[in-house]
Amino acid sequence: MTIRTYSVTLGAEGGLTRDVRVASPTDVQAGDAARPLMSQGESILSIVEIAAADPSAQAEPPKSQAAELAPVTPGAAAAPLPGGVEDNDYG
């Protein structure tokens, strides 16, 4: 996927707001990338893609779901345990 640059507006509705720039492959993941930059009480008010790639992004692209879960759910986790039963309670 192509990495794009997004402007994410953080703040409280009707209160102070601020814009941060993040690099991300999608707008949804831009919200994930902006999350570490948020202060307590802030929420994401808007996410807008910036037309040209901007090298001044304030946050790195977020990890993929597979990368986040790799330490706790390695590929072998889905394999049956030795001596285990193949069937489960769900048939």
PDB file of N, CA, C and O in Angstrom:
ATOM      1  N   MET A   1       0.825  -1.189   0.000  1.00  0.00           N
ATOM      2  CA  MET A   1       0.000   0.000   0.000  1.00  0.00           C
ATOM      3  C   MET A   1       0.864   1.245   0.000  1.00  0.00           C
ATOM      4  O   MET A   1       1.971   1.255   0.538  1.00  0.00           O
ATOM      5  N   THR A   2       0.352   2.267  -0.598  1.00  0.00           N
ATOM      6  CA  THR A   2       1.038   3.542  -0.634  1.00  0.00           C
ATOM      7  C   THR A   2       0.814   4.289   0.675  1.00  0.00           C
ATOM      8  O   THR A   2      -0.309   4.363   1.175  1.00  0.00           O
ATOM      9  N   ILE A   3       1.877   4.833   1.216  1.00  0.00           N
ATOM     10  CA  ILE A   3       1.759   5.639   2.439  1.00  0.00           C
ATOM     11  C   ILE A   3       1.375   7.056   2.039  1.00  0.00           C
ATOM     12  O   ILE A   3       2.007   7.670   1.180  1.00  0.00           O
ATOM     13  N   ARG A   4       0.339   7.556   2.670  1.00  0.00           N
ATOM     14  CA  ARG A   4      -0.162   8.906   2.419  1.00  0.00           C
ATOM     15  C   ARG A   4       0.013   9.742   3.674  1.00  0.00           C
ATOM     16  O   ARG A   4       0.270   9.205   4.751  1.00  0.00           O
ATOM     17  N   THR A   5      -0.125  11.044   3.541  1.00  0.00           N
ATOM     18  CA  THR A   5      -0.036  11.937   4.691  1.00  0.00           C
ATOM     19  C   THR A   5      -1.422  12.496   4.982  1.00  0.00           C
ATOM     20  O   THR A   5      -2.142  12.915   4.076  1.00  0.00           O
ATOM     21  N   TYR A   6      -1.782  12.496   6.264  1.00  0.00           N
ATOM     22  CA  TYR A   6      -3.098  12.970   6.690  1.00  0.00           C
ATOM     23  C   TYR A   6      -2.948  14.048   7.747  1.00  0.00           C
ATOM     24  O   TYR A   6      -2.017  14.024   8.551  1.00  0.00           O
ATOM     25  N   SER A   7      -3.872  14.989   7.737  1.00  0.00           N
ATOM     26  CA  SER A   7      -3.995  15.978   8.788  1.00  0.00           C
ATOM     27  C   SER A   7      -5.134  15.509   9.687  1.00  0.00           C
ATOM     28  O   SER A   7      -6.269  15.356   9.234  1.00  0.00           O
ATOM     29  N   VAL A   8      -4.829  15.283  10.949  1.00  0.00           N
ATOM     30  CA  VAL A   8      -5.834  14.797  11.901  1.00  0.00           C
ATOM     31  C   VAL A   8      -6.081  15.906  12.909  1.00  0.00           C
ATOM     32  O   VAL A   8      -5.154  16.362  13.578  1.00  0.00           O
ATOM     33  N   THR A   9      -7.336  16.343  13.019  1.00  0.00           N
ATOM     34  CA  THR A   9      -7.710  17.385  13.973  1.00  0.00           C
ATOM     35  C   THR A   9      -8.100  16.723  15.284  1.00  0.00           C
ATOM     36  O   THR A   9      -9.005  15.890  15.327  1.00  0.00           O
ATOM     37  N   LEU A  10      -7.408  17.102  16.353  1.00  0.00           N
ATOM     38  CA  LEU A  10      -7.656  16.564  17.690  1.00  0.00           C
ATOM     39  C   LEU A  10      -8.217  17.661  18.571  1.00  0.00           C
ATOM     40  O   LEU A  10      -7.926  18.838  18.361  1.00  0.00           O
ATOM     41  N   GLY A  11      -9.014  17.289  19.547  1.00  0.00           N
ATOM     42  CA  GLY A  11      -9.528  18.271  20.490  1.00  0.00           C
ATOM     43  C   GLY A  11     -10.870  17.851  21.043  1.00  0.00           C
ATOM     44  O   GLY A  11     -11.302  16.709  20.889  1.00  0.00           O
ATOM     45  N   ALA A  12     -11.516  18.795  21.687  1.00  0.00           N
ATOM     46  CA  ALA A  12     -12.840  18.582  22.250  1.00  0.00           C
ATOM     47  C   ALA A  12     -13.839  19.401  21.441  1.00  0.00           C
ATOM     48  O   ALA A  12     -13.561  20.543  21.076  1.00  0.00           O
ATOM     49  N   GLU A  13     -14.977  18.829  21.168  1.00  0.00           N
ATOM     50  CA  GLU A  13     -16.022  19.510  20.393  1.00  0.00           C
ATOM     51  C   GLU A  13     -16.367  20.827  21.083  1.00  0.00           C
ATOM     52  O   GLU A  13     -16.742  20.835  22.256  1.00  0.00           O
ATOM     53  N   GLY A  14     -16.242  21.933  20.363  1.00  0.00           N
ATOM     54  CA  GLY A  14     -16.546  23.246  20.917  1.00  0.00           C
ATOM     55  C   GLY A  14     -15.412  23.831  21.753  1.00  0.00           C
ATOM     56  O   GLY A  14     -15.543  24.933  22.286  1.00  0.00           O
ATOM     57  N   GLY A  15     -14.294  23.103  21.874  1.00  0.00           N
ATOM     58  CA  GLY A  15     -13.162  23.594  22.662  1.00  0.00           C
ATOM     59  C   GLY A  15     -11.954  23.821  21.774  1.00  0.00           C
ATOM     60  O   GLY A  15     -12.083  24.003  20.563  1.00  0.00           O
ATOM     61  N   LEU A  16     -10.799  23.809  22.376  1.00  0.00           N
ATOM     62  CA  LEU A  16      -9.562  23.997  21.637  1.00  0.00           C
ATOM     63  C   LEU A  16      -9.291  22.790  20.746  1.00  0.00           C
ATOM     64  O   LEU A  16      -9.566  21.650  21.120  1.00  0.00           O
ATOM     65  N   THR A  17      -8.749  23.059  19.570  1.00  0.00           N
ATOM     66  CA  THR A  17      -8.388  21.979  18.654  1.00  0.00           C
ATOM     67  C   THR A  17      -6.949  22.185  18.188  1.00  0.00           C
ATOM     68  O   THR A  17      -6.395  23.279  18.295  1.00  0.00           O
ATOM     69  N   ARG A  18      -6.364  21.116  17.672  1.00  0.00           N
ATOM     70  CA  ARG A  18      -5.033  21.197  17.084  1.00  0.00           C
ATOM     71  C   ARG A  18      -4.936  20.155  15.984  1.00  0.00           C
ATOM     72  O   ARG A  18      -5.618  19.131  16.018  1.00  0.00           O
ATOM     73  N   ASP A  19      -4.085  20.428  15.016  1.00  0.00           N
ATOM     74  CA  ASP A  19      -3.888  19.514  13.896  1.00  0.00           C
ATOM     75  C   ASP A  19      -2.539  18.837  14.028  1.00  0.00           C
ATOM     76  O   ASP A  19      -1.542  19.483  14.353  1.00  0.00           O
ATOM     77  N   VAL A  20      -2.504  17.534  13.777  1.00  0.00           N
ATOM     78  CA  VAL A  20      -1.257  16.783  13.716  1.00  0.00           C
ATOM     79  C   VAL A  20      -1.191  16.111  12.349  1.00  0.00           C
ATOM     80  O   VAL A  20      -2.225  15.800  11.756  1.00  0.00           O
ATOM     81  N   ARG A  21       0.007  15.890  11.856  1.00  0.00           N
ATOM     82  CA  ARG A  21       0.186  15.227  10.568  1.00  0.00           C
ATOM     83  C   ARG A  21       0.761  13.847  10.808  1.00  0.00           C
ATOM     84  O   ARG A  21       1.729  13.681  11.551  1.00  0.00           O
ATOM     85  N   VAL A  22       0.152  12.856  10.167  1.00  0.00           N
ATOM     86  CA  VAL A  22       0.591  11.478  10.331  1.00  0.00           C
ATOM     87  C   VAL A  22       0.726  10.814   8.967  1.00  0.00           C
ATOM     88  O   VAL A  22       0.072  11.211   8.003  1.00  0.00           O
ATOM     89  N   ALA A  23       1.572   9.812   8.898  1.00  0.00           N
ATOM     90  CA  ALA A  23       1.732   9.016   7.690  1.00  0.00           C
ATOM     91  C   ALA A  23       0.963   7.717   7.890  1.00  0.00           C
ATOM     92  O   ALA A  23       1.056   7.088   8.943  1.00  0.00           O
ATOM     93  N   SER A  24       0.201   7.319   6.870  1.00  0.00           N
ATOM     94  CA  SER A  24      -0.637   6.130   6.999  1.00  0.00           C
ATOM     95  C   SER A  24      -1.096   5.664   5.630  1.00  0.00           C
ATOM     96  O   SER A  24      -1.237   6.477   4.716  1.00  0.00           O
ATOM     97  N   PRO A  25      -1.335   4.349   5.472  1.00  0.00           N
ATOM     98  CA  PRO A  25      -1.856   3.869   4.196  1.00  0.00           C
ATOM     99  C   PRO A  25      -3.343   4.187   3.991  1.00  0.00           C
ATOM    100  O   PRO A  25      -3.784   4.299   2.847  1.00  0.00           O
ATOM    101  N   THR A  26      -4.122   4.335   5.065  1.00  0.00           N
ATOM    102  CA  THR A  26      -5.557   4.623   4.946  1.00  0.00           C
ATOM    103  C   THR A  26      -5.966   5.668   5.973  1.00  0.00           C
ATOM    104  O   THR A  26      -5.241   5.917   6.936  1.00  0.00           O
ATOM    105  N   ASP A  27      -7.139   6.283   5.764  1.00  0.00           N
ATOM    106  CA  ASP A  27      -7.615   7.271   6.723  1.00  0.00           C
ATOM    107  C   ASP A  27      -7.956   6.648   8.065  1.00  0.00           C
ATOM    108  O   ASP A  27      -7.749   7.272   9.106  1.00  0.00           O
ATOM    109  N   VAL A  28      -8.474   5.430   8.057  1.00  0.00           N
ATOM    110  CA  VAL A  28      -8.801   4.759   9.317  1.00  0.00           C
ATOM    111  C   VAL A  28      -7.527   4.531  10.123  1.00  0.00           C
ATOM    112  O   VAL A  28      -7.505   4.768  11.331  1.00  0.00           O
ATOM    113  N   GLN A  29      -6.471   4.074   9.461  1.00  0.00           N
ATOM    114  CA  GLN A  29      -5.206   3.847  10.152  1.00  0.00           C
ATOM    115  C   GLN A  29      -4.547   5.166  10.550  1.00  0.00           C
ATOM    116  O   GLN A  29      -3.718   5.185  11.460  1.00  0.00           O
ATOM    117  N   ALA A  30      -4.896   6.257   9.891  1.00  0.00           N
ATOM    118  CA  ALA A  30      -4.381   7.571  10.298  1.00  0.00           C
ATOM    119  C   ALA A  30      -4.854   7.891  11.709  1.00  0.00           C
ATOM    120  O   ALA A  30      -4.113   8.481  12.495  1.00  0.00           O
ATOM    121  N   GLY A  31      -6.065   7.512  12.029  1.00  0.00           N
ATOM    122  CA  GLY A  31      -6.564   7.687  13.395  1.00  0.00           C
ATOM    123  C   GLY A  31      -5.746   6.881  14.387  1.00  0.00           C
ATOM    124  O   GLY A  31      -5.453   7.355  15.485  1.00  0.00           O
ATOM    125  N   ASP A  32      -5.372   5.651  14.003  1.00  0.00           N
ATOM    126  CA  ASP A  32      -4.528   4.823  14.862  1.00  0.00           C
ATOM    127  C   ASP A  32      -3.160   5.461  15.052  1.00  0.00           C
ATOM    128  O   ASP A  32      -2.608   5.433  16.152  1.00  0.00           O
ATOM    129  N   ALA A  33      -2.609   6.037  13.985  1.00  0.00           N
ATOM    130  CA  ALA A  33      -1.294   6.671  14.059  1.00  0.00           C
ATOM    131  C   ALA A  33      -1.338   7.922  14.937  1.00  0.00           C
ATOM    132  O   ALA A  33      -0.354   8.241  15.604  1.00  0.00           O
ATOM    133  N   ALA A  34      -2.462   8.629  14.943  1.00  0.00           N
ATOM    134  CA  ALA A  34      -2.583   9.865  15.722  1.00  0.00           C
ATOM    135  C   ALA A  34      -2.833   9.596  17.204  1.00  0.00           C
ATOM    136  O   ALA A  34      -2.592  10.467  18.040  1.00  0.00           O
ATOM    137  N   ARG A  35      -3.302   8.429  17.525  1.00  0.00           N
ATOM    138  CA  ARG A  35      -3.681   8.122  18.910  1.00  0.00           C
ATOM    139  C   ARG A  35      -2.566   8.377  19.924  1.00  0.00           C
ATOM    140  O   ARG A  35      -2.847   8.939  20.983  1.00  0.00           O
ATOM    141  N   PRO A  36      -1.302   7.988  19.653  1.00  0.00           N
ATOM    142  CA  PRO A  36      -0.258   8.275  20.640  1.00  0.00           C
ATOM    143  C   PRO A  36       0.018   9.767  20.838  1.00  0.00           C
ATOM    144  O   PRO A  36       0.621  10.153  21.839  1.00  0.00           O
ATOM    145  N   LEU A  37      -0.410  10.597  19.909  1.00  0.00           N
ATOM    146  CA  LEU A  37      -0.191  12.041  20.008  1.00  0.00           C
ATOM    147  C   LEU A  37      -1.308  12.749  20.775  1.00  0.00           C
ATOM    148  O   LEU A  37      -1.199  13.940  21.065  1.00  0.00           O
ATOM    149  N   MET A  38      -2.380  12.027  21.104  1.00  0.00           N
ATOM    150  CA  MET A  38      -3.528  12.619  21.766  1.00  0.00           C
ATOM    151  C   MET A  38      -3.268  12.814  23.260  1.00  0.00           C
ATOM    152  O   MET A  38      -2.568  12.019  23.886  1.00  0.00           O
ATOM    153  N   SER A  39      -3.833  13.866  23.815  1.00  0.00           N
ATOM    154  CA  SER A  39      -3.792  14.110  25.254  1.00  0.00           C
ATOM    155  C   SER A  39      -5.085  13.596  25.867  1.00  0.00           C
ATOM    156  O   SER A  39      -6.064  13.343  25.164  1.00  0.00           O
ATOM    157  N   GLN A  40      -5.077  13.445  27.178  1.00  0.00           N
ATOM    158  CA  GLN A  40      -6.274  12.984  27.861  1.00  0.00           C
ATOM    159  C   GLN A  40      -7.423  13.958  27.599  1.00  0.00           C
ATOM    160  O   GLN A  40      -7.241  15.172  27.692  1.00  0.00           O
ATOM    161  N   GLY A  41      -8.585  13.439  27.279  1.00  0.00           N
ATOM    162  CA  GLY A  41      -9.761  14.260  27.010  1.00  0.00           C
ATOM    163  C   GLY A  41      -9.928  14.656  25.557  1.00  0.00           C
ATOM    164  O   GLY A  41     -10.970  15.192  25.180  1.00  0.00           O
ATOM    165  N   GLU A  42      -8.916  14.401  24.729  1.00  0.00           N
ATOM    166  CA  GLU A  42      -9.025  14.734  23.313  1.00  0.00           C
ATOM    167  C   GLU A  42      -9.654  13.574  22.545  1.00  0.00           C
ATOM    168  O   GLU A  42      -9.567  12.412  22.942  1.00  0.00           O
ATOM    169  N   SER A  43     -10.278  13.928  21.448  1.00  0.00           N
ATOM    170  CA  SER A  43     -10.803  12.922  20.521  1.00  0.00           C
ATOM    171  C   SER A  43     -10.468  13.376  19.102  1.00  0.00           C
ATOM    172  O   SER A  43     -10.063  14.516  18.876  1.00  0.00           O
ATOM    173  N   ILE A  44     -10.645  12.470  18.168  1.00  0.00           N
ATOM    174  CA  ILE A  44     -10.396  12.799  16.769  1.00  0.00           C
ATOM    175  C   ILE A  44     -11.638  13.483  16.218  1.00  0.00           C
ATOM    176  O   ILE A  44     -12.729  12.913  16.238  1.00  0.00           O
ATOM    177  N   LEU A  45     -11.472  14.697  15.729  1.00  0.00           N
ATOM    178  CA  LEU A  45     -12.597  15.456  15.187  1.00  0.00           C
ATOM    179  C   LEU A  45     -12.696  15.327  13.671  1.00  0.00           C
ATOM    180  O   LEU A  45     -13.797  15.348  13.120  1.00  0.00           O
ATOM    181  N   SER A  46     -11.551  15.192  12.987  1.00  0.00           N
ATOM    182  CA  SER A  46     -11.581  15.000  11.538  1.00  0.00           C
ATOM    183  C   SER A  46     -10.261  14.421  11.065  1.00  0.00           C
ATOM    184  O   SER A  46      -9.223  14.576  11.708  1.00  0.00           O
ATOM    185  N   ILE A  47     -10.328  13.747   9.917  1.00  0.00           N
ATOM    186  CA  ILE A  47      -9.153  13.184   9.254  1.00  0.00           C
ATOM    187  C   ILE A  47      -9.247  13.580   7.791  1.00  0.00           C
ATOM    188  O   ILE A  47     -10.223  13.250   7.116  1.00  0.00           O
ATOM    189  N   VAL A  48      -8.224  14.295   7.290  1.00  0.00           N
ATOM    190  CA  VAL A  48      -8.223  14.773   5.911  1.00  0.00           C
ATOM    191  C   VAL A  48      -6.893  14.414   5.269  1.00  0.00           C
ATOM    192  O   VAL A  48      -5.829  14.690   5.823  1.00  0.00           O
ATOM    193  N   GLU A  49      -6.961  13.793   4.091  1.00  0.00           N
ATOM    194  CA  GLU A  49      -5.732  13.465   3.376  1.00  0.00           C
ATOM    195  C   GLU A  49      -5.119  14.734   2.806  1.00  0.00           C
ATOM    196  O   GLU A  49      -5.823  15.577   2.250  1.00  0.00           O
ATOM    197  N   ILE A  50      -3.809  14.866   2.946  1.00  0.00           N
ATOM    198  CA  ILE A  50      -3.075  15.979   2.365  1.00  0.00           C
ATOM    199  C   ILE A  50      -2.646  15.538   0.977  1.00  0.00           C
ATOM    200  O   ILE A  50      -2.075  14.459   0.816  1.00  0.00           O
ATOM    201  N   ALA A  51      -2.914  16.361  -0.025  1.00  0.00           N
ATOM    202  CA  ALA A  51      -2.709  15.970  -1.424  1.00  0.00           C
ATOM    203  C   ALA A  51      -1.298  15.483  -1.729  1.00  0.00           C
ATOM    204  O   ALA A  51      -1.139  14.412  -2.315  1.00  0.00           O
ATOM    205  N   ALA A  52      -0.305  16.214  -1.362  1.00  0.00           N
ATOM    206  CA  ALA A  52       1.074  15.819  -1.664  1.00  0.00           C
ATOM    207  C   ALA A  52       1.691  15.155  -0.442  1.00  0.00           C
ATOM    208  O   ALA A  52       1.372  15.497   0.697  1.00  0.00           O
ATOM    209  N   ALA A  53       2.579  14.200  -0.696  1.00  0.00           N
ATOM    210  CA  ALA A  53       3.270  13.564   0.416  1.00  0.00           C
ATOM    211  C   ALA A  53       4.056  14.627   1.177  1.00  0.00           C
ATOM    212  O   ALA A  53       4.786  15.415   0.577  1.00  0.00           O
ATOM    213  N   ASP A  54       3.906  14.646   2.478  1.00  0.00           N
ATOM    214  CA  ASP A  54       4.532  15.660   3.307  1.00  0.00           C
ATOM    215  C   ASP A  54       5.557  14.997   4.221  1.00  0.00           C
ATOM    216  O   ASP A  54       5.191  14.154   5.040  1.00  0.00           O
ATOM    217  N   PRO A  55       6.827  15.360   4.098  1.00  0.00           N
ATOM    218  CA  PRO A  55       7.845  14.726   4.927  1.00  0.00           C
ATOM    219  C   PRO A  55       7.809  15.153   6.396  1.00  0.00           C
ATOM    220  O   PRO A  55       8.595  14.649   7.198  1.00  0.00           O
ATOM    221  N   SER A  56       6.918  16.066   6.759  1.00  0.00           N
ATOM    222  CA  SER A  56       6.883  16.564   8.133  1.00  0.00           C
ATOM    223  C   SER A  56       5.864  15.834   9.003  1.00  0.00           C
ATOM    224  O   SER A  56       5.370  16.404   9.976  1.00  0.00           O
ATOM    225  N   ALA A  57       5.546  14.607   8.679  1.00  0.00           N
ATOM    226  CA  ALA A  57       4.591  13.849   9.497  1.00  0.00           C
ATOM    227  C   ALA A  57       5.121  13.735  10.920  1.00  0.00           C
ATOM    228  O   ALA A  57       6.319  13.542  11.130  1.00  0.00           O
ATOM    229  N   GLN A  58       4.219  13.857  11.901  1.00  0.00           N
ATOM    230  CA  GLN A  58       4.611  13.840  13.300  1.00  0.00           C
ATOM    231  C   GLN A  58       4.547  12.442  13.909  1.00  0.00           C
ATOM    232  O   GLN A  58       5.000  12.241  15.036  1.00  0.00           O
ATOM    233  N   ALA A  59       3.998  11.488  13.192  1.00  0.00           N
ATOM    234  CA  ALA A  59       3.897  10.129  13.712  1.00  0.00           C
ATOM    235  C   ALA A  59       4.173   9.143  12.594  1.00  0.00           C
ATOM    236  O   ALA A  59       3.862   9.393  11.429  1.00  0.00           O
ATOM    237  N   GLU A  60       4.758   8.029  12.964  1.00  0.00           N
ATOM    238  CA  GLU A  60       5.039   6.956  12.010  1.00  0.00           C
ATOM    239  C   GLU A  60       3.735   6.246  11.653  1.00  0.00           C
ATOM    240  O   GLU A  60       2.756   6.341  12.394  1.00  0.00           O
ATOM    241  N   PRO A  61       3.714   5.538  10.525  1.00  0.00           N
ATOM    242  CA  PRO A  61       2.522   4.758  10.190  1.00  0.00           C
ATOM    243  C   PRO A  61       2.236   3.727  11.282  1.00  0.00           C
ATOM    244  O   PRO A  61       3.168   3.218  11.905  1.00  0.00           O
ATOM    245  N   PRO A  62       0.967   3.414  11.520  1.00  0.00           N
ATOM    246  CA  PRO A  62       0.650   2.433  12.549  1.00  0.00           C
ATOM    247  C   PRO A  62       1.070   1.043  12.109  1.00  0.00           C
ATOM    248  O   PRO A  62       1.203   0.774  10.915  1.00  0.00           O
ATOM    249  N   LYS A  63       1.277   0.161  13.078  1.00  0.00           N
ATOM    250  CA  LYS A  63       1.582  -1.231  12.769  1.00  0.00           C
ATOM    251  C   LYS A  63       0.335  -1.895  12.196  1.00  0.00           C
ATOM    252  O   LYS A  63      -0.791  -1.497  12.495  1.00  0.00           O
ATOM    253  N   SER A  64       0.556  -2.916  11.365  1.00  0.00           N
ATOM    254  CA  SER A  64      -0.585  -3.677  10.871  1.00  0.00           C
ATOM    255  C   SER A  64      -1.127  -4.521  12.019  1.00  0.00           C
ATOM    256  O   SER A  64      -0.438  -4.729  13.018  1.00  0.00           O
ATOM    257  N   GLN A  65      -2.341  -5.001  11.884  1.00  0.00           N
ATOM    258  CA  GLN A  65      -2.931  -5.840  12.925  1.00  0.00           C
ATOM    259  C   GLN A  65      -2.090  -7.095  13.129  1.00  0.00           C
ATOM    260  O   GLN A  65      -1.895  -7.534  14.262  1.00  0.00           O
ATOM    261  N   ALA A  66      -1.595  -7.670  12.046  1.00  0.00           N
ATOM    262  CA  ALA A  66      -0.763  -8.872  12.156  1.00  0.00           C
ATOM    263  C   ALA A  66       0.513  -8.567  12.945  1.00  0.00           C
ATOM    264  O   ALA A  66       0.935  -9.378  13.771  1.00  0.00           O
ATOM    265  N   ALA A  67       1.129  -7.412  12.701  1.00  0.00           N
ATOM    266  CA  ALA A  67       2.346  -7.054  13.422  1.00  0.00           C
ATOM    267  C   ALA A  67       2.065  -6.816  14.904  1.00  0.00           C
ATOM    268  O   ALA A  67       2.883  -7.168  15.754  1.00  0.00           O
ATOM    269  N   GLU A  68       0.917  -6.223  15.216  1.00  0.00           N
ATOM    270  CA  GLU A  68       0.565  -5.985  16.616  1.00  0.00           C
ATOM    271  C   GLU A  68       0.315  -7.280  17.363  1.00  0.00           C
ATOM    272  O   GLU A  68       0.691  -7.409  18.528  1.00  0.00           O
ATOM    273  N   LEU A  69      -0.319  -8.247  16.698  1.00  0.00           N
ATOM    274  CA  LEU A  69      -0.695  -9.495  17.355  1.00  0.00           C
ATOM    275  C   LEU A  69       0.387 -10.566  17.302  1.00  0.00           C
ATOM    276  O   LEU A  69       0.267 -11.574  17.998  1.00  0.00           O
ATOM    277  N   ALA A  70       1.422 -10.394  16.516  1.00  0.00           N
ATOM    278  CA  ALA A  70       2.444 -11.422  16.349  1.00  0.00           C
ATOM    279  C   ALA A  70       3.059 -11.894  17.671  1.00  0.00           C
ATOM    280  O   ALA A  70       3.262 -13.097  17.830  1.00  0.00           O
ATOM    281  N   PRO A  71       3.363 -11.010  18.623  1.00  0.00           N
ATOM    282  CA  PRO A  71       3.963 -11.501  19.869  1.00  0.00           C
ATOM    283  C   PRO A  71       3.020 -12.368  20.712  1.00  0.00           C
ATOM    284  O   PRO A  71       3.486 -13.206  21.483  1.00  0.00           O
ATOM    285  N   VAL A  72       1.715 -12.181  20.578  1.00  0.00           N
ATOM    286  CA  VAL A  72       0.775 -12.930  21.423  1.00  0.00           C
ATOM    287  C   VAL A  72       0.044 -14.028  20.677  1.00  0.00           C
ATOM    288  O   VAL A  72      -0.496 -14.938  21.306  1.00  0.00           O
ATOM    289  N   THR A  73       0.012 -13.972  19.369  1.00  0.00           N
ATOM    290  CA  THR A  73      -0.668 -15.012  18.595  1.00  0.00           C
ATOM    291  C   THR A  73       0.195 -15.443  17.413  1.00  0.00           C
ATOM    292  O   THR A  73      -0.099 -15.108  16.265  1.00  0.00           O
ATOM    293  N   PRO A  74       1.270 -16.192  17.704  1.00  0.00           N
ATOM    294  CA  PRO A  74       2.079 -16.658  16.584  1.00  0.00           C
ATOM    295  C   PRO A  74       1.284 -17.615  15.713  1.00  0.00           C
ATOM    296  O   PRO A  74       0.281 -18.178  16.153  1.00  0.00           O
ATOM    297  N   GLY A  75       1.727 -17.797  14.487  1.00  0.00           N
ATOM    298  CA  GLY A  75       1.005 -18.652  13.549  1.00  0.00           C
ATOM    299  C   GLY A  75       0.730 -20.041  14.071  1.00  0.00           C
ATOM    300  O   GLY A  75      -0.287 -20.643  13.725  1.00  0.00           O
ATOM    301  N   ALA A  76       1.616 -20.561  14.896  1.00  0.00           N
ATOM    302  CA  ALA A  76       1.423 -21.908  15.433  1.00  0.00           C
ATOM    303  C   ALA A  76       0.308 -21.964  16.463  1.00  0.00           C
ATOM    304  O   ALA A  76      -0.116 -23.054  16.847  1.00  0.00           O
ATOM    305  N   ALA A  77      -0.182 -20.805  16.925  1.00  0.00           N
ATOM    306  CA  ALA A  77      -1.234 -20.789  17.945  1.00  0.00           C
ATOM    307  C   ALA A  77      -2.514 -21.433  17.442  1.00  0.00           C
ATOM    308  O   ALA A  77      -3.302 -21.945  18.238  1.00  0.00           O
ATOM    309  N   ALA A  78      -2.733 -21.416  16.142  1.00  0.00           N
ATOM    310  CA  ALA A  78      -3.955 -21.997  15.594  1.00  0.00           C
ATOM    311  C   ALA A  78      -3.855 -23.505  15.435  1.00  0.00           C
ATOM    312  O   ALA A  78      -4.868 -24.169  15.215  1.00  0.00           O
ATOM    313  N   ALA A  79      -2.654 -24.055  15.542  1.00  0.00           N
ATOM    314  CA  ALA A  79      -2.473 -25.500  15.382  1.00  0.00           C
ATOM    315  C   ALA A  79      -2.991 -26.225  16.620  1.00  0.00           C
ATOM    316  O   ALA A  79      -2.911 -25.696  17.728  1.00  0.00           O
ATOM    317  N   PRO A  80      -3.528 -27.447  16.434  1.00  0.00           N
ATOM    318  CA  PRO A  80      -4.001 -28.198  17.601  1.00  0.00           C
ATOM    319  C   PRO A  80      -2.837 -28.564  18.514  1.00  0.00           C
ATOM    320  O   PRO A  80      -1.717 -28.779  18.050  1.00  0.00           O
ATOM    321  N   LEU A  81      -3.105 -28.631  19.803  1.00  0.00           N
ATOM    322  CA  LEU A  81      -2.080 -29.004  20.766  1.00  0.00           C
ATOM    323  C   LEU A  81      -1.756 -30.487  20.625  1.00  0.00           C
ATOM    324  O   LEU A  81      -2.629 -31.278  20.268  1.00  0.00           O
ATOM    325  N   PRO A  82      -0.520 -30.870  20.901  1.00  0.00           N
ATOM    326  CA  PRO A  82      -0.182 -32.299  20.849  1.00  0.00           C
ATOM    327  C   PRO A  82      -1.051 -33.078  21.820  1.00  0.00           C
ATOM    328  O   PRO A  82      -1.186 -32.699  22.984  1.00  0.00           O
ATOM    329  N   GLY A  83      -1.641 -34.163  21.345  1.00  0.00           N
ATOM    330  CA  GLY A  83      -2.515 -34.976  22.183  1.00  0.00           C
ATOM    331  C   GLY A  83      -3.885 -34.374  22.390  1.00  0.00           C
ATOM    332  O   GLY A  83      -4.705 -34.929  23.121  1.00  0.00           O
ATOM    333  N   GLY A  84      -4.143 -33.245  21.756  1.00  0.00           N
ATOM    334  CA  GLY A  84      -5.421 -32.568  21.909  1.00  0.00           C
ATOM    335  C   GLY A  84      -6.478 -33.171  21.006  1.00  0.00           C
ATOM    336  O   GLY A  84      -6.179 -34.012  20.158  1.00  0.00           O
ATOM    337  N   VAL A  85      -7.681 -32.748  21.186  1.00  0.00           N
ATOM    338  CA  VAL A  85      -8.804 -33.223  20.394  1.00  0.00           C
ATOM    339  C   VAL A  85      -9.033 -32.242  19.250  1.00  0.00           C
ATOM    340  O   VAL A  85      -9.000 -31.029  19.459  1.00  0.00           O
ATOM    341  N   GLU A  86      -9.262 -32.752  18.050  1.00  0.00           N
ATOM    342  CA  GLU A  86      -9.466 -31.886  16.879  1.00  0.00           C
ATOM    343  C   GLU A  86     -10.795 -31.137  16.956  1.00  0.00           C
ATOM    344  O   GLU A  86     -10.872 -29.985  16.530  1.00  0.00           O
ATOM    345  N   ASP A  87     -11.839 -31.764  17.488  1.00  0.00           N
ATOM    346  CA  ASP A  87     -13.151 -31.119  17.547  1.00  0.00           C
ATOM    347  C   ASP A  87     -13.223 -30.169  18.736  1.00  0.00           C
ATOM    348  O   ASP A  87     -12.511 -30.328  19.728  1.00  0.00           O
ATOM    349  N   ASN A  88     -14.095 -29.184  18.611  1.00  0.00           N
ATOM    350  CA  ASN A  88     -14.338 -28.281  19.727  1.00  0.00           C
ATOM    351  C   ASN A  88     -15.802 -28.287  20.072  1.00  0.00           C
ATOM    352  O   ASN A  88     -16.580 -29.017  19.458  1.00  0.00           O
ATOM    353  N   ASP A  89     -16.196 -27.484  21.046  1.00  0.00           N
ATOM    354  CA  ASP A  89     -17.590 -27.450  21.481  1.00  0.00           C
ATOM    355  C   ASP A  89     -18.550 -26.929  20.425  1.00  0.00           C
ATOM    356  O   ASP A  89     -19.763 -27.090  20.556  1.00  0.00           O
ATOM    357  N   TYR A  90     -18.019 -26.307  19.383  1.00  0.00           N
ATOM    358  CA  TYR A  90     -18.863 -25.711  18.364  1.00  0.00           C
ATOM    359  C   TYR A  90     -19.075 -26.611  17.172  1.00  0.00           C
ATOM    360  O   TYR A  90     -19.742 -26.216  16.216  1.00  0.00           O
ATOM    361  N   GLY A  91     -18.528 -27.805  17.201  1.00  0.00           N
ATOM    362  CA  GLY A  91     -18.758 -28.781  16.144  1.00  0.00           C
ATOM    363  C   GLY A  91     -17.912 -28.572  14.981  1.00  0.00           C
ATOM    364  O   GLY A  91     -18.001 -29.325  14.010  1.00  0.00           O
TER     365      GLY A  91
END
